[in-house]
Amino acid sequence: MLTPPASWNAVNLGLYLHWAASGSAGAVSIGIARVLAEYAIAAVPLLLVWGWLRQPAGRAALLQATAAALLALGVNQLIGTVFFEPRPFAIGLGPALLAHAPDSGFPSDHVTVLAAVAVSLLLHPAWRRTGMLLAALAAAVAWARVYLGVHWPLDMVGAVIVGGATALALHAARRLLIAPLLPPLLRLYRWLFARGIQRGWALF
């Protein structure tokens, strides 16, 4: 199992000490950070489901974004099998202000998913504004998870790299990997949601 080199740790520690909550952090800032760190990720599935049901013209982009997020999480799992980075609270660097298991923190799964979906949508003109909003949300979540002591700053850099690279790779291969999946998924969706489509709850 690989571990971070000394230079990596030095950069992380220097950034972390400026970024993480101090002992004088107020309840409001901690509360906002906890909401962002725990619940902001729910915006991704909500957006993808709503878009699929209500924006038929954008389904290919949403399928690509979903695939990018899943693939990026798979890459994170592979990284975790060969590279272990203890989280700040696991080495006694202050308490975690958000309950979390002491597993490897690199890269952040939350920010990886947000980055993968944001970059995927930014690559499609019709979804570019939504992609920008998700990118801003990813930055806020990155701040929150470091602020609360469950991640290092470089965990967020790694997450953006993994999520962004995965999104770009899938976009380049979309005709080979994504386009063939869309017709059978549409048939399955229209069969499962036939009643909802008839009643106008979902679009054909």
HELIX and SHEET records of a PDB file:
HELIX    1   1 ALA A    6  TRP A   19  1                                  14    
HELIX    2   2 ALA A   27  TYR A   39  1                                  13    
HELIX    3   3 ALA A   40  ALA A   42  5                                   3    
HELIX    4   4 ALA A   43  ARG A   54  1                                  12    
HELIX    5   5 PRO A   56  GLY A   58  5                                   3    
HELIX    6   6 ARG A   59  VAL A   82  1                                  24    
HELIX    7   7 PRO A   88  ILE A   91  5                                   4    
HELIX    8   8 ASP A  109  LEU A  122  1                                  14    
HELIX    9   9 PRO A  125  TRP A  127  5                                   3    
HELIX   10  10 ARG A  128  TYR A  147  1                                  20    
HELIX   11  11 PRO A  153  ALA A  172  1                                  20    
HELIX   12  12 ARG A  174  LEU A  177  1                                   4    
HELIX   13  13 ALA A  179  LEU A  181  5                                   3    
HELIX   14  14 LEU A  182  LEU A  192  1                                  11    
HELIX   15  15 ALA A  194  GLN A  198  1                                   5    
END                                                                             
